[in-house]
């Protein structure tokens, strides 16, 4: 099972709905 991050967050970065949707929609093999 390979889990890859869609986005690597940086300090003080704002979390947006688009970022959350990308994470949830990312297929986990």
mmCIF file of the N, C-alpha and C atoms, coordinates in Angstrom:
data_MODEL
# 
_entry.id   MODEL 
# 
loop_
_atom_site.group_PDB 
_atom_site.id 
_atom_site.type_symbol 
_atom_site.label_atom_id 
_atom_site.label_alt_id 
_atom_site.label_comp_id 
_atom_site.label_asym_id 
_atom_site.label_entity_id 
_atom_site.label_seq_id 
_atom_site.pdbx_PDB_ins_code 
_atom_site.Cartn_x 
_atom_site.Cartn_y 
_atom_site.Cartn_z 
_atom_site.occupancy 
_atom_site.B_iso_or_equiv 
_atom_site.pdbx_formal_charge 
_atom_site.auth_seq_id 
_atom_site.auth_comp_id 
_atom_site.auth_asym_id 
_atom_site.auth_atom_id 
_atom_site.pdbx_PDB_model_num 
ATOM 1  N N  . UNK A 1 1  ? 0.848   -1.198 0.000  1.00 0.00 ? 1  UNK A N  1 
ATOM 2  C CA . UNK A 1 1  ? 0.000   0.000  0.000  1.00 0.00 ? 1  UNK A CA 1 
ATOM 3  C C  . UNK A 1 1  ? 0.877   1.239  0.000  1.00 0.00 ? 1  UNK A C  1 
ATOM 4  N N  . UNK A 1 2  ? 0.744   2.023  -1.027 1.00 0.00 ? 2  UNK A N  1 
ATOM 5  C CA . UNK A 1 2  ? 1.557   3.234  -1.120 1.00 0.00 ? 2  UNK A CA 1 
ATOM 6  C C  . UNK A 1 2  ? 0.693   4.461  -0.890 1.00 0.00 ? 2  UNK A C  1 
ATOM 7  N N  . UNK A 1 3  ? 1.037   5.213  0.109  1.00 0.00 ? 3  UNK A N  1 
ATOM 8  C CA . UNK A 1 3  ? 0.294   6.438  0.400  1.00 0.00 ? 3  UNK A CA 1 
ATOM 9  C C  . UNK A 1 3  ? 1.190   7.626  0.099  1.00 0.00 ? 3  UNK A C  1 
ATOM 10 N N  . UNK A 1 4  ? 0.743   8.458  -0.823 1.00 0.00 ? 4  UNK A N  1 
ATOM 11 C CA . UNK A 1 4  ? 1.547   9.620  -1.185 1.00 0.00 ? 4  UNK A CA 1 
ATOM 12 C C  . UNK A 1 4  ? 0.797   10.894 -0.850 1.00 0.00 ? 4  UNK A C  1 
ATOM 13 N N  . UNK A 1 5  ? 1.537   11.878 -0.406 1.00 0.00 ? 5  UNK A N  1 
ATOM 14 C CA . UNK A 1 5  ? 0.922   13.151 -0.075 1.00 0.00 ? 5  UNK A CA 1 
ATOM 15 C C  . UNK A 1 5  ? 0.690   13.955 -1.334 1.00 0.00 ? 5  UNK A C  1 
ATOM 16 N N  . UNK A 1 6  ? -0.474  14.578 -1.400 1.00 0.00 ? 6  UNK A N  1 
ATOM 17 C CA . UNK A 1 6  ? -0.766  15.436 -2.540 1.00 0.00 ? 6  UNK A CA 1 
ATOM 18 C C  . UNK A 1 6  ? -0.010  16.740 -2.383 1.00 0.00 ? 6  UNK A C  1 
ATOM 19 N N  . UNK A 1 7  ? 0.091   17.180 -1.137 1.00 0.00 ? 7  UNK A N  1 
ATOM 20 C CA . UNK A 1 7  ? 0.679   18.494 -0.876 1.00 0.00 ? 7  UNK A CA 1 
ATOM 21 C C  . UNK A 1 7  ? 1.507   18.439 0.390  1.00 0.00 ? 7  UNK A C  1 
ATOM 22 N N  . UNK A 1 8  ? 2.651   19.058 0.357  1.00 0.00 ? 8  UNK A N  1 
ATOM 23 C CA . UNK A 1 8  ? 3.467   19.169 1.558  1.00 0.00 ? 8  UNK A CA 1 
ATOM 24 C C  . UNK A 1 8  ? 3.260   20.569 2.112  1.00 0.00 ? 8  UNK A C  1 
ATOM 25 N N  . UNK A 1 9  ? 2.762   20.618 3.339  1.00 0.00 ? 9  UNK A N  1 
ATOM 26 C CA . UNK A 1 9  ? 2.417   21.910 3.926  1.00 0.00 ? 9  UNK A CA 1 
ATOM 27 C C  . UNK A 1 9  ? 3.643   22.631 4.481  1.00 0.00 ? 9  UNK A C  1 
ATOM 28 N N  . UNK A 1 10 ? 3.596   23.936 4.416  1.00 0.00 ? 10 UNK A N  1 
ATOM 29 C CA . UNK A 1 10 ? 4.660   24.737 5.009  1.00 0.00 ? 10 UNK A CA 1 
ATOM 30 C C  . UNK A 1 10 ? 4.085   25.493 6.198  1.00 0.00 ? 10 UNK A C  1 
ATOM 31 N N  . UNK A 1 11 ? 4.937   25.983 7.049  1.00 0.00 ? 11 UNK A N  1 
ATOM 32 C CA . UNK A 1 11 ? 4.496   26.678 8.254  1.00 0.00 ? 11 UNK A CA 1 
ATOM 33 C C  . UNK A 1 11 ? 3.635   27.889 7.910  1.00 0.00 ? 11 UNK A C  1 
ATOM 34 N N  . UNK A 1 12 ? 2.554   28.045 8.657  1.00 0.00 ? 12 UNK A N  1 
ATOM 35 C CA . UNK A 1 12 ? 1.647   29.184 8.516  1.00 0.00 ? 12 UNK A CA 1 
ATOM 36 C C  . UNK A 1 12 ? 0.889   29.201 7.194  1.00 0.00 ? 12 UNK A C  1 
ATOM 37 N N  . UNK A 1 13 ? 0.852   28.061 6.489  1.00 0.00 ? 13 UNK A N  1 
ATOM 38 C CA . UNK A 1 13 ? 0.104   28.012 5.238  1.00 0.00 ? 13 UNK A CA 1 
ATOM 39 C C  . UNK A 1 13 ? -1.383  27.866 5.532  1.00 0.00 ? 13 UNK A C  1 
ATOM 40 N N  . UNK A 1 14 ? -2.193  28.538 4.748  1.00 0.00 ? 14 UNK A N  1 
ATOM 41 C CA . UNK A 1 14 ? -3.639  28.501 4.966  1.00 0.00 ? 14 UNK A CA 1 
ATOM 42 C C  . UNK A 1 14 ? -4.242  27.259 4.316  1.00 0.00 ? 14 UNK A C  1 
ATOM 43 N N  . UNK A 1 15 ? -5.080  26.570 5.079  1.00 0.00 ? 15 UNK A N  1 
ATOM 44 C CA . UNK A 1 15 ? -5.755  25.378 4.566  1.00 0.00 ? 15 UNK A CA 1 
ATOM 45 C C  . UNK A 1 15 ? -7.029  25.804 3.846  1.00 0.00 ? 15 UNK A C  1 
ATOM 46 N N  . UNK A 1 16 ? -7.158  25.368 2.591  1.00 0.00 ? 16 UNK A N  1 
ATOM 47 C CA . UNK A 1 16 ? -8.337  25.759 1.824  1.00 0.00 ? 16 UNK A CA 1 
ATOM 48 C C  . UNK A 1 16 ? -9.178  24.542 1.483  1.00 0.00 ? 16 UNK A C  1 
ATOM 49 N N  . UNK A 1 17 ? -10.420 24.775 1.092  1.00 0.00 ? 17 UNK A N  1 
ATOM 50 C CA . UNK A 1 17 ? -11.317 23.685 0.728  1.00 0.00 ? 17 UNK A CA 1 
ATOM 51 C C  . UNK A 1 17 ? -10.749 22.911 -0.459 1.00 0.00 ? 17 UNK A C  1 
ATOM 52 N N  . UNK A 1 18 ? -10.130 23.607 -1.397 1.00 0.00 ? 18 UNK A N  1 
ATOM 53 C CA . UNK A 1 18 ? -9.563  22.940 -2.564 1.00 0.00 ? 18 UNK A CA 1 
ATOM 54 C C  . UNK A 1 18 ? -8.471  21.965 -2.151 1.00 0.00 ? 18 UNK A C  1 
ATOM 55 N N  . UNK A 1 19 ? -7.672  22.361 -1.184 1.00 0.00 ? 19 UNK A N  1 
ATOM 56 C CA . UNK A 1 19 ? -6.607  21.484 -0.703 1.00 0.00 ? 19 UNK A CA 1 
ATOM 57 C C  . UNK A 1 19 ? -7.200  20.259 -0.020 1.00 0.00 ? 19 UNK A C  1 
ATOM 58 N N  . UNK A 1 20 ? -8.252  20.465 0.763  1.00 0.00 ? 20 UNK A N  1 
ATOM 59 C CA . UNK A 1 20 ? -8.895  19.343 1.443  1.00 0.00 ? 20 UNK A CA 1 
ATOM 60 C C  . UNK A 1 20 ? -9.515  18.394 0.425  1.00 0.00 ? 20 UNK A C  1 
ATOM 61 N N  . UNK A 1 21 ? -10.182 18.942 -0.578 1.00 0.00 ? 21 UNK A N  1 
ATOM 62 C CA . UNK A 1 21 ? -10.805 18.109 -1.591 1.00 0.00 ? 21 UNK A CA 1 
ATOM 63 C C  . UNK A 1 21 ? -9.763  17.299 -2.346 1.00 0.00 ? 21 UNK A C  1 
ATOM 64 N N  . UNK A 1 22 ? -8.627  17.892 -2.629 1.00 0.00 ? 22 UNK A N  1 
ATOM 65 C CA . UNK A 1 22 ? -7.561  17.186 -3.329 1.00 0.00 ? 22 UNK A CA 1 
ATOM 66 C C  . UNK A 1 22 ? -7.064  16.022 -2.486 1.00 0.00 ? 22 UNK A C  1 
ATOM 67 N N  . UNK A 1 23 ? -6.965  16.225 -1.175 1.00 0.00 ? 23 UNK A N  1 
ATOM 68 C CA . UNK A 1 23 ? -6.508  15.159 -0.294 1.00 0.00 ? 23 UNK A CA 1 
ATOM 69 C C  . UNK A 1 23 ? -7.510  14.010 -0.262 1.00 0.00 ? 23 UNK A C  1 
ATOM 70 N N  . UNK A 1 24 ? -8.793  14.331 -0.090 1.00 0.00 ? 24 UNK A N  1 
ATOM 71 C CA . UNK A 1 24 ? -9.806  13.285 0.009  1.00 0.00 ? 24 UNK A CA 1 
ATOM 72 C C  . UNK A 1 24 ? -10.016 12.562 -1.315 1.00 0.00 ? 24 UNK A C  1 
ATOM 73 N N  . UNK A 1 25 ? -9.856  13.286 -2.423 1.00 0.00 ? 25 UNK A N  1 
ATOM 74 C CA . UNK A 1 25 ? -10.067 12.678 -3.731 1.00 0.00 ? 25 UNK A CA 1 
ATOM 75 C C  . UNK A 1 25 ? -8.854  11.893 -4.207 1.00 0.00 ? 25 UNK A C  1 
ATOM 76 N N  . UNK A 1 26 ? -7.730  12.033 -3.517 1.00 0.00 ? 26 UNK A N  1 
ATOM 77 C CA . UNK A 1 26 ? -6.521  11.320 -3.917 1.00 0.00 ? 26 UNK A CA 1 
ATOM 78 C C  . UNK A 1 26 ? -6.679  9.824  -3.677 1.00 0.00 ? 26 UNK A C  1 
ATOM 79 N N  . UNK A 1 27 ? -6.580  9.003  -4.740 1.00 0.00 ? 27 UNK A N  1 
ATOM 80 C CA . UNK A 1 27 ? -6.722  7.556  -4.557 1.00 0.00 ? 27 UNK A CA 1 
ATOM 81 C C  . UNK A 1 27 ? -5.561  6.975  -3.769 1.00 0.00 ? 27 UNK A C  1 
ATOM 82 N N  . UNK A 1 28 ? -5.882  6.093  -2.852 1.00 0.00 ? 28 UNK A N  1 
ATOM 83 C CA . UNK A 1 28 ? -4.851  5.417  -2.069 1.00 0.00 ? 28 UNK A CA 1 
ATOM 84 C C  . UNK A 1 28 ? -4.763  3.986  -2.551 1.00 0.00 ? 28 UNK A C  1 
ATOM 85 N N  . UNK A 1 29 ? -3.635  3.636  -3.133 1.00 0.00 ? 29 UNK A N  1 
ATOM 86 C CA . UNK A 1 29 ? -3.463  2.294  -3.690 1.00 0.00 ? 29 UNK A CA 1 
ATOM 87 C C  . UNK A 1 29 ? -3.052  1.319  -2.609 1.00 0.00 ? 29 UNK A C  1 
# 
